[in-house]
Amino acid sequence: MTEASARRATGRAPELLGQTVVVIGGSLGIGLETARRAREEGAAVIITARNPDRLAQAGRELGADTAAFDATDFDQLDAFFGELPTPIDHVLVTGPGPYYAPLADVELDRVRDDVESHLLLPLAIARNAIGRVRPGGTLLFMGGTGGRSTAPGMSVIGALTAAMPAMTRNLALELAPIRVNLIAAGFVDTPLSATLLGDELDARREELRTTLPIGRVVGPEDIANLAVHLMANTAVTGATFDIDGGQQLT
């Protein structure tokens, strides 16, 4: 997108013109919407995902470059960053969603996968950012707010929910002047939520519409707007931003 076309579309100067945004997990939901918003703000976009067919479709839709691989295969991840032709400005890392299970039913392989996706993957990306993300650029990680509750079945997600803000603050110091921030979302109406809830999805939507202070369900475009704002606002680092429609207040 050129500066002239972006100005015509929005009536103001685009916030990410001339910058490059990488979205890890960019073929659906929050990742796809963030890539779309970044394009609207003038950025070049590279999206990655495991499913090559779905990724190719998203790439065509957005006019984005694509790379199909499993980001939790850290050899493939290192190769992706090593083959980038030029420095980049921002990286958003989406996640697989929370794992809830009472202690008696906890599957340790699922726990390992969750730790890998929520902690080891961000660390691996942070390591790859050195020398590849321009000073003042951003690493954005996705977390959640649900794990702040205390209840049976919350041990794994509770531990990861507590760990991610601490990791974000420390990485913000280690990687400076690259900025590092965390988006902590509540329920977001995405294809992942539909998969997790199945037949209970419509009831959950209705419950949130009637109980959330904002009077509606949070969607992926809401997260995308926050993500792009954090990319553009160069004064913010080491912070966790809650976006749940006021769910914690109720």
C-alpha angles and dihedrals in degrees: 000000000000124000091248094052092045091052091050092050097049107020091235140067113287112251099217102036112151093012130114123226124195117200116195103205096018105151099084145022119345094003094051093046092049091050089050093051092047090053090050088055092054101261128141107236135209115190127192133192141150098245107075097193095051090043093052090051091051091047092054092046093052101032087240133146114247141205121189115209143112106267091203088064093085094196089059090044092052090048091052093053092041091056096050105123096213138015116280133215110212140018126195117193117198123196142221096247130255128310114223122185136142113247094256091057100040112131108209093207089058090049091052090050090050093050089047093051098042103036114011096044094053089047091051091049091047090054091050091049092069108103092000104067113066119242109274091026123125143243110200120192127191120228135150146239100220094083091065089080122088117228142118109292094029100094097102099039091040091057093048092045089056094044100052098064090048091050091047093053093049095046090051088062096042095048099039130171082036106080124229124197138166128221111207109197132189120206111337120189099237137135087262090058090049090053094048097046101035111173091005094064099093092048090051091050092051092047091053094046090057098041108034115093090229091058095227142067120271112246134197091259089063091056091044092054091053092046094053091046090055091049091053098041104080094185095071126087139138092024136129116218119201117211112174106123090256094302093143090056092063 
